[in-house]
Structure formats: structure tokens, C-alpha cells
């Protein structure tokens, strides 16, 4: 298995035709659970970060086995909500583009 670089991008949202918008959240195993982290900063070993469940942790360089720990339920719920919010923002952007440029978004 390839090295996971300490993060997994999960919960992708539908694309608007411009490419992948990036992860909704970043995941990293720490403290016996896979925790979610905000998408703004990619988790790296030695960073002190806040999980979506509210814990402050220092990240490590997890092994492949570390990724087998259970997922934090609170982080998962928060990640799903982040995904819904991102999807709503993208749908709103798509709606505004359709209003401005027509049904096909101005495609040639």
C-alpha cells in the first residue's frame, strides 16, 4: 500500500465541471481515532491542530496500520455537515452562473 502522507481526502462533493474542488475535510488518525480537520490547512506531522470534535492534538506521521482505528463519530457528523454546506455553496454558485449566463453556463 502506498504511503498515505498522513492525510486522506474524503467526502468529495459533486463537481461543477471545473475540476476537483479539494477535500471537504482532512482525516488523520491520532489518539486512537481517525479525526477530521478543517480543509484550509493540510495536516502534517508535528502540527498542533483542533479536530472537528473540539480536541486539540499534535499530529504524528501515522503508519498504514494507524488508519485502521475507528472513526470519531462526532468528527464524522461534522464532516458530513461540512460536505452539505460545501455542496449548498456550489449549488448556489451554479444557480447564479445559470442566471447570469443561461442554462448551459455560457459554454461554447
DRENTORKOL-3810 file (N, C-alpha, C; in nm, 4 decimals):
REM DRENTORKOL-3810
@n.u->0.0851; n.v->-0.1188; n.w->0.0000; ca.u->0.0000; ca.v->0.0000; ca.w->0.0000; c.u->0.0886; c.v->0.1237; c.w->0.0000
@n.u->0.0538; n.v->0.2197; n.w->-0.0810; ca.u->0.1321; ca.v->0.3425; ca.w->-0.0908; c.u->0.1245; c.v->0.4222; c.w->0.0386
@n.u->0.2297; n.v->0.4977; n.w->0.0629; ca.u->0.2318; ca.v->0.5837; ca.w->0.1816; c.u->0.1199; c.v->0.6855; c.w->0.1728
@n.u->0.0482; n.v->0.7049; n.w->0.2799; ca.u->-0.0719; ca.v->0.7888; ca.w->0.2778; c.u->-0.0447; c.v->0.9362; c.w->0.3060
@n.u->0.0800; n.v->0.9737; n.w->0.3273; ca.u->0.1192; ca.v->1.1130; ca.w->0.3521; c.u->0.0458; c.v->1.1752; c.w->0.4698
@n.u->-0.0047; n.v->1.0922; n.w->0.5601; ca.u->-0.0658; ca.v->1.1443; ca.w->0.6810; c.u->-0.2056; c.v->1.2003; c.w->0.6674
@n.u->-0.2634; n.v->1.1949; n.w->0.5489; ca.u->-0.3968; ca.v->1.2500; ca.w->0.5327; c.u->-0.4760; c.v->1.1706; c.w->0.4321
@n.u->-0.6049; n.v->1.1762; n.w->0.4429; ca.u->-0.6960; ca.v->1.1216; ca.w->0.3429; c.u->-0.7998; c.v->1.2273; c.w->0.3127
@n.u->-0.8225; n.v->1.2520; n.w->0.1884; ca.u->-0.9297; ca.v->1.3429; ca.w->0.1494; c.u->-1.0534; c.v->1.2571; c.w->0.1281
@n.u->-1.1596; n.v->1.2882; n.w->0.2006; ca.u->-1.2812; ca.v->1.2082; ca.w->0.1917; c.u->-1.4013; c.v->1.2994; c.w->0.1729
@n.u->-1.5121; n.v->1.2360; n.w->0.1458; ca.u->-1.6401; ca.v->1.3055; ca.w->0.1315; c.u->-1.6362; c.v->1.4076; c.w->0.0195
@n.u->-1.5974; n.v->1.3630; n.w->-0.0996; ca.u->-1.5955; ca.v->1.4532; ca.w->-0.2134; c.u->-1.7376; c.v->1.5001; c.w->-0.2444
@n.u->-1.7466; n.v->1.6180; n.w->-0.2993; ca.u->-1.8758; ca.v->1.6728; ca.w->-0.3376; c.u->-1.8852; c.v->1.6759; c.w->-0.4894
@n.u->-2.0057; n.v->1.6848; n.w->-0.5442; ca.u->-2.0198; ca.v->1.6884; ca.w->-0.6895; c.u->-1.9413; c.v->1.8033; c.w->-0.7513
@n.u->-1.8885; n.v->1.7801; n.w->-0.8692; ca.u->-1.8090; ca.v->1.8805; ca.w->-0.9378; c.u->-1.8987; c.v->1.9701; c.w->-1.0216
@n.u->-1.8528; n.v->2.0909; n.w->-1.0457; ca.u->-1.9261; ca.v->2.1842; ca.w->-1.1294; c.u->-1.8662; c.v->2.1912; c.w->-1.2693
@n.u->-1.7793; n.v->2.0990; n.w->-1.3041; ca.u->-1.7180; ca.v->2.0986; ca.w->-1.4348; c.u->-1.5835; c.v->2.1676; c.w->-1.4388
@n.u->-1.5357; n.v->2.2189; n.w->-1.3279; ca.u->-1.4086; ca.v->2.2905; ca.w->-1.3251; c.u->-1.2979; c.v->2.2094; c.w->-1.2621
@n.u->-1.3226; n.v->2.0843; n.w->-1.2280; ca.u->-1.2219; ca.v->2.0039; ca.w->-1.1609; c.u->-1.2575; c.v->1.9799; c.w->-1.0156
@n.u->-1.1741; n.v->1.9039; n.w->-0.9511; ca.u->-1.1979; ca.v->1.8675; ca.w->-0.8114; c.u->-1.1782; c.v->1.9883; c.w->-0.7208
@n.u->-1.2777; n.v->2.0210; n.w->-0.6359; ca.u->-1.2669; ca.v->2.1399; ca.w->-0.5522; c.u->-1.1808; c.v->2.1191; c.w->-0.4282
@n.u->-1.1271; n.v->1.9996; n.w->-0.4103; ca.u->-1.0474; ca.v->1.9710; ca.w->-0.2922; c.u->-1.1292; c.v->1.8958; c.w->-0.1895
@n.u->-1.0663; n.v->1.8585; n.w->-0.0817; ca.u->-1.1376; ca.v->1.7806; ca.w->0.0192; c.u->-1.2364; c.v->1.8663; c.w->0.0963
@n.u->-1.3380; n.v->1.8017; n.w->0.1473; ca.u->-1.4310; ca.v->1.8697; ca.w->0.2374; c.u->-1.3637; c.v->1.8860; c.w->0.3726
@n.u->-1.2955; n.v->1.7829; n.w->0.4165; ca.u->-1.2161; ca.v->1.7835; ca.w->0.5397; c.u->-1.0939; c.v->1.6962; c.w->0.5155
@n.u->-0.9976; n.v->1.7071; n.w->0.6035; ca.u->-0.8825; ca.v->1.6165; ca.w->0.6054; c.u->-0.8996; c.v->1.5211; c.w->0.7223
@n.u->-0.8553; n.v->1.3981; n.w->0.7044; ca.u->-0.8610; ca.v->1.2974; ca.w->0.8100; c.u->-0.7205; c.v->1.2603; c.w->0.8532
@n.u->-0.7046; n.v->1.2317; n.w->0.9826; ca.u->-0.5761; ca.v->1.1875; ca.w->1.0342; c.u->-0.6011; c.v->1.1050; c.w->1.1599
@n.u->-0.5376; n.v->0.9877; n.w->1.1707; ca.u->-0.5526; ca.v->0.9099; ca.w->1.2931; c.u->-0.4627; c.v->0.9658; c.w->1.4033
@n.u->-0.5236; n.v->0.9926; n.w->1.5151; ca.u->-0.4492; ca.v->1.0428; ca.w->1.6308; c.u->-0.5310; c.v->1.0113; c.w->1.7556
@n.u->-0.4642; n.v->0.9695; n.w->1.8605; ca.u->-0.5320; ca.v->0.9434; ca.w->1.9867; c.u->-0.6295; c.v->0.8267; c.w->1.9814
@n.u->-0.6049; n.v->0.7295; n.w->1.8942; ca.u->-0.6888; ca.v->0.6102; ca.w->1.8891; c.u->-0.8112; c.v->0.6199; c.w->1.7998
@n.u->-0.8298; n.v->0.7332; n.w->1.7319; ca.u->-0.9428; ca.v->0.7510; ca.w->1.6394; c.u->-0.8953; c.v->0.8261; c.w->1.5157
@n.u->-0.9684; n.v->0.8060; n.w->1.4049; ca.u->-0.9484; ca.v->0.8906; ca.w->1.2864; c.u->-1.0320; c.v->1.0160; c.w->1.3096
@n.u->-0.9635; n.v->1.1286; n.w->1.3164; ca.u->-1.0305; ca.v->1.2560; ca.w->1.3401; c.u->-1.0297; c.v->1.3400; c.w->1.2131
@n.u->-1.1277; n.v->1.4282; n.w->1.2013; ca.u->-1.1382; ca.v->1.5192; ca.w->1.0875; c.u->-1.0839; c.v->1.6559; c.w->1.1269
@n.u->-1.0276; n.v->1.7231; n.w->1.0248; ca.u->-0.9693; ca.v->1.8554; ca.w->1.0420; c.u->-1.0185; c.v->1.9457; c.w->0.9295
@n.u->-1.0240; n.v->2.0744; n.w->0.9552; ca.u->-1.0721; ca.v->2.1682; ca.w->0.8534; c.u->-0.9859; c.v->2.1598; c.w->0.7283
@n.u->-1.0450; n.v->2.1934; n.w->0.6171; ca.u->-0.9808; ca.v->2.1766; ca.w->0.4872; c.u->-0.8773; c.v->2.2833; c.w->0.4565
@n.u->-0.8751; n.v->2.3933; n.w->0.5298; ca.u->-0.7887; ca.v->2.5060; ca.w->0.4959; c.u->-0.6394; c.v->2.4718; c.w->0.5026
@n.u->-0.6009; n.v->2.3898; n.w->0.5976; ca.u->-0.4589; ca.v->2.3561; ca.w->0.6151; c.u->-0.4451; c.v->2.2045; c.w->0.6170
@n.u->-0.3643; n.v->2.1524; n.w->0.5263; ca.u->-0.3421; ca.v->2.0085; ca.w->0.5191; c.u->-0.2652; c.v->1.9627; c.w->0.6433
@n.u->-0.3128; n.v->1.8586; n.w->0.7095; ca.u->-0.2434; ca.v->1.8105; ca.w->0.8295; c.u->-0.1037; c.v->1.7577; c.w->0.7980
@n.u->-0.0096; n.v->1.7932; n.w->0.8822; ca.u->0.1292; ca.v->1.7473; ca.w->0.8709; c.u->0.1769; c.v->1.7042; c.w->1.0096
@n.u->0.2698; n.v->1.6089; n.w->1.0142; ca.u->0.3240; ca.v->1.5681; ca.w->1.1442; c.u->0.3799; c.v->1.6877; c.w->1.2211
@n.u->0.3632; n.v->1.6833; n.w->1.3501; ca.u->0.4105; ca.v->1.7846; ca.w->1.4455; c.u->0.3223; c.v->1.9085; c.w->1.4527
@n.u->0.2201; n.v->1.9196; n.w->1.3696; ca.u->0.1289; ca.v->2.0329; ca.w->1.3807; c.u->0.0404; c.v->2.0142; c.w->1.5035
@n.u->0.0094; n.v->2.1233; n.w->1.5684; ca.u->-0.0928; ca.v->2.1229; ca.w->1.6719; c.u->-0.2196; c.v->2.1716; c.w->1.6053
@n.u->-0.3248; n.v->2.0894; n.w->1.6075; ca.u->-0.4482; ca.v->2.1204; ca.w->1.5354; c.u->-0.5683; c.v->2.0929; c.w->1.6231
@n.u->-0.6787; n.v->2.1554; n.w->1.5890; ca.u->-0.8068; ca.v->2.1281; ca.w->1.6527; c.u->-0.8845; c.v->2.0331; c.w->1.5627
@n.u->-0.9369; n.v->1.9262; n.w->1.6201; ca.u->-1.0215; ca.v->1.8336; ca.w->1.5458; c.u->-1.1605; c.v->1.8962; c.w->1.5328
@n.u->-1.2413; n.v->1.8421; n.w->1.4430; ca.u->-1.3776; ca.v->1.8939; ca.w->1.4307; c.u->-1.4617; c.v->1.8600; c.w->1.5528
@n.u->-1.4173; n.v->1.7626; n.w->1.6328; ca.u->-1.4898; ca.v->1.7302; ca.w->1.7558; c.u->-1.4431; c.v->1.8150; c.w->1.8740
@n.u->-1.3469; n.v->1.9065; n.w->1.8501; ca.u->-1.3079; ca.v->2.0015; ca.w->1.9538; c.u->-1.1846; c.v->1.9665; c.w->2.0337
@n.u->-1.1157; n.v->1.8590; n.w->2.0002; ca.u->-0.9933; ca.v->1.8240; ca.w->2.0714; c.u->-0.8746; c.v->1.8953; c.w->2.0087
@n.u->-0.7790; n.v->1.9335; n.w->2.0914; ca.u->-0.6541; ca.v->1.9884; ca.w->2.0403; c.u->-0.5508; c.v->1.8772; c.w->2.0461
@n.u->-0.4912; n.v->1.8444; n.w->1.9314; ca.u->-0.3989; ca.v->1.7314; ca.w->1.9220; c.u->-0.2721; c.v->1.7739; c.w->1.8502
@n.u->-0.1651; n.v->1.6964; n.w->1.8721; ca.u->-0.0416; ca.v->1.7113; ca.w->1.7962; c.u->-0.0364; c.v->1.5925; c.w->1.7014
@n.u->-0.0271; n.v->1.6207; n.w->1.5718; ca.u->-0.0307; ca.v->1.5164; ca.w->1.4709; c.u->0.1020; c.v->1.4418; c.w->1.4631
@n.u->0.0916; n.v->1.3161; n.w->1.4269; ca.u->0.2083; ca.v->1.2311; ca.w->1.4064; c.u->0.2084; c.v->1.1849; c.w->1.2618
@n.u->0.3105; n.v->1.1121; n.w->1.2234; ca.u->0.3161; ca.v->1.0516; ca.w->1.0901; c.u->0.2603; c.v->0.9107; c.w->1.1058
@n.u->0.1311; n.v->0.8904; n.w->1.0750; ca.u->0.0684; ca.v->0.7611; ca.w->1.1025; c.u->0.1188; c.v->0.6520; c.w->1.0085
@n.u->0.1222; n.v->0.5314; n.w->1.0624; ca.u->0.1552; ca.v->0.4145; ca.w->0.9809; c.u->0.0295; c.v->0.3688; c.w->0.9084
@n.u->0.0450; n.v->0.2756; n.w->0.8174; ca.u->-0.0711; ca.v->0.2210; ca.w->0.7468; c.u->-0.1668; c.v->0.1537; c.w->0.8439
@n.u->-0.1150; n.v->0.0923; n.w->0.9494; ca.u->-0.1990; ca.v->0.0269; ca.w->1.0496; c.u->-0.2786; c.v->0.1301; c.w->1.1296
@n.u->-0.2189; n.v->0.2483; n.w->1.1528; ca.u->-0.2890; ca.v->0.3539; ca.w->1.2282; c.u->-0.4208; c.v->0.3929; c.w->1.1619
@n.u->-0.4289; n.v->0.3794; n.w->1.0293; ca.u->-0.5507; ca.v->0.4175; ca.w->0.9577; c.u->-0.6654; c.v->0.3208; c.w->0.9836
@n.u->-0.6384; n.v->0.2096; n.w->1.0503; ca.u->-0.7420; ca.v->0.1096; ca.w->1.0778; c.u->-0.8201; c.v->0.1383; c.w->1.2047
@n.u->-0.7828; n.v->0.2414; n.w->1.2797; ca.u->-0.8555; ca.v->0.2741; ca.w->1.4027; c.u->-0.9941; c.v->0.3256; c.w->1.3671
@n.u->-1.0877; n.v->0.3198; n.w->1.4611; ca.u->-1.2250; ca.v->0.3662; ca.w->1.4315; c.u->-1.2300; c.v->0.5168; c.w->1.4052
@n.u->-1.3315; n.v->0.5576; n.w->1.3331; ca.u->-1.3556; ca.v->0.6989; ca.w->1.3043; c.u->-1.4324; c.v->0.7612; c.w->1.4194
@n.u->-1.3916; n.v->0.8792; n.w->1.4584; ca.u->-1.4619; ca.v->0.9558; ca.w->1.5613; c.u->-1.6014; c.v->0.9912; c.w->1.5095
@n.u->-1.7047; n.v->0.9506; n.w->1.5820; ca.u->-1.8426; ca.v->0.9760; ca.w->1.5395; c.u->-1.8748; c.v->1.1252; c.w->1.5296
@n.u->-1.8237; n.v->1.2027; n.w->1.6232; ca.u->-1.8515; ca.v->1.3463; ca.w->1.6225; c.u->-1.7849; c.v->1.4118; c.w->1.5020
@n.u->-1.6602; n.v->1.3727; n.w->1.4737; ca.u->-1.5912; ca.v->1.4259; ca.w->1.3554; c.u->-1.6651; c.v->1.3861; c.w->1.2277
@n.u->-1.7134; n.v->1.2629; n.w->1.2218; ca.u->-1.7850; ca.v->1.2185; ca.w->1.1016; c.u->-1.9110; c.v->1.3016; c.w->1.0810
@n.u->-1.9857; n.v->1.3248; n.w->1.1874; ca.u->-2.1069; ca.v->1.4066; ca.w->1.1760; c.u->-2.0724; c.v->1.5482; c.w->1.1304
@n.u->-1.9663; n.v->1.6046; n.w->1.1871; ca.u->-1.9245; ca.v->1.7390; ca.w->1.1484; c.u->-1.8762; c.v->1.7407; c.w->1.0033
@n.u->-1.8056; n.v->1.6359; n.w->0.9603; ca.u->-1.7568; ca.v->1.6275; ca.w->0.8229; c.u->-1.8732; c.v->1.6190; c.w->0.7249
@n.u->-1.9741; n.v->1.5420; n.w->0.7581; ca.u->-2.0925; ca.v->1.5317; ca.w->0.6723; c.u->-2.1594; c.v->1.6681; c.w->0.6602
@n.u->-2.1707; n.v->1.7393; n.w->0.7705; ca.u->-2.2306; ca.v->1.8727; ca.w->0.7675; c.u->-2.1462; c.v->1.9688; c.w->0.6834
@n.u->-2.0135; n.v->1.9618; n.w->0.6968; ca.u->-1.9257; ca.v->2.0444; ca.w->0.6126; c.u->-1.9500; c.v->2.0130; c.w->0.4659
@n.u->-1.9654; n.v->1.8846; n.w->0.4331; ca.u->-1.9926; ca.v->1.8438; ca.w->0.2955; c.u->-2.1237; c.v->1.8997; c.w->0.2448
@n.u->-2.2267; n.v->1.8954; n.w->0.3281; ca.u->-2.3566; ca.v->1.9515; ca.w->0.2890; c.u->-2.3458; c.v->2.1015; c.w->0.2630
@n.u->-2.2746; n.v->2.1705; n.w->0.3503; ca.u->-2.2584; ca.v->2.3151; ca.w->0.3345; c.u->-2.1813; c.v->2.3474; c.w->0.2070
@n.u->-2.0758; n.v->2.2710; n.w->0.1792; ca.u->-1.9986; ca.v->2.2941; ca.w->0.0573; c.u->-2.0840; c.v->2.2654; c.w->-0.0657
@n.u->-2.1617; n.v->2.1596; n.w->-0.0616; ca.u->-2.2495; ca.v->2.1274; ca.w->-0.1740; c.u->-2.3522; c.v->2.2382; c.w->-0.1960
@n.u->-2.4082; n.v->2.2929; n.w->-0.0874; ca.u->-2.5041; ca.v->2.4032; ca.w->-0.0998; c.u->-2.4381; c.v->2.5267; c.w->-0.1607
@n.u->-2.3135; n.v->2.5567; n.w->-0.1191; ca.u->-2.2418; ca.v->2.6715; ca.w->-0.1767; c.u->-2.2192; c.v->2.6510; c.w->-0.3262
@n.u->-2.1813; n.v->2.5298; n.w->-0.3641; ca.u->-2.1566; ca.v->2.5012; ca.w->-0.5051; c.u->-2.2860; c.v->2.5056; c.w->-0.5866
@n.u->-2.3955; n.v->2.4571; n.w->-0.5295; ca.u->-2.5237; ca.v->2.4644; ca.w->-0.5991; c.u->-2.5663; c.v->2.6099; c.w->-0.6163
@n.u->-2.5434; n.v->2.6917; n.w->-0.5149; ca.u->-2.5779; ca.v->2.8334; ca.w->-0.5232; c.u->-2.4924; c.v->2.9025; c.w->-0.6299
@n.u->-2.3649; n.v->2.8705; n.w->-0.6346; ca.u->-2.2773; ca.v->2.9266; ca.w->-0.7377; c.u->-2.3244; c.v->2.8849; c.w->-0.8761
@n.u->-2.3595; n.v->2.7583; n.w->-0.8905; ca.u->-2.4091; ca.v->2.7075; ca.w->-1.0189; c.u->-2.5387; c.v->2.7783; c.w->-1.0583
@n.u->-2.6273; n.v->2.7979; n.w->-0.9629; ca.u->-2.7540; ca.v->2.8674; ca.w->-0.9898; c.u->-2.7271; c.v->3.0099; c.w->-1.0368
@n.u->-2.6361; n.v->3.0801; n.w->-0.9703; ca.u->-2.6044; ca.v->3.2177; ca.w->-1.0083; c.u->-2.5427; c.v->3.2230; c.w->-1.1473
@n.u->-2.4581; n.v->3.1263; n.w->-1.1807; ca.u->-2.3996; ca.v->3.1222; ca.w->-1.3146; c.u->-2.5053; c.v->3.0976; c.w->-1.4213
@n.u->-2.6002; n.v->3.0082; n.w->-1.3901; ca.u->-2.7092; ca.v->2.9828; ca.w->-1.4853; c.u->-2.7933; c.v->3.1083; c.w->-1.5057
@n.u->-2.8206; n.v->3.1802; n.w->-1.3972; ca.u->-2.8987; ca.v->3.3038; ca.w->-1.4085; c.u->-2.8241; c.v->3.4081; c.w->-1.4912
@n.u->-2.6949; n.v->3.4141; n.w->-1.4727; ca.u->-2.6162; ca.v->3.5170; ca.w->-1.5403; c.u->-2.5864; c.v->3.4822; c.w->-1.6866
@n.u->-2.5553; n.v->3.3565; n.w->-1.7133; ca.u->-2.5082; ca.v->3.3186; ca.w->-1.8454; c.u->-2.6033; c.v->3.2268; c.w->-1.9218
@n.u->-2.7136; n.v->3.1903; n.w->-1.8622; ca.u->-2.8062; ca.v->3.0998; ca.w->-1.9288; c.u->-2.7906; c.v->2.9574; c.w->-1.8789
@n.u->-2.8767; n.v->2.8725; n.w->-1.9267; ca.u->-2.8870; ca.v->2.7347; ca.w->-1.8774; c.u->-2.7567; c.v->2.6571; c.w->-1.8868
@n.u->-2.6797; n.v->2.6748; n.w->-1.9942; ca.u->-2.5582; ca.v->2.5961; ca.w->-2.0121; c.u->-2.4355; c.v->2.6598; c.w->-1.9473
@n.u->-2.4539; n.v->2.7671; n.w->-1.8722; ca.u->-2.3422; ca.v->2.8313; ca.w->-1.8048; c.u->-2.2521; c.v->2.9091; c.w->-1.8982
@n.u->-2.3007; n.v->2.9365; n.w->-2.0205; ca.u->-2.2215; ca.v->3.0140; ca.w->-2.1141; c.u->-2.1223; c.v->2.9306; c.w->-2.1928
@n.u->-2.1366; n.v->2.7988; n.w->-2.1898; ca.u->-2.0435; ca.v->2.7115; ca.w->-2.2621; c.u->-2.0545; c.v->2.7364; c.w->-2.4108
@n.u->-1.9410; n.v->2.7229; n.w->-2.4758; ca.u->-1.9380; ca.v->2.7437; ca.w->-2.6217; c.u->-1.9681; c.v->2.6156; c.w->-2.6945
END
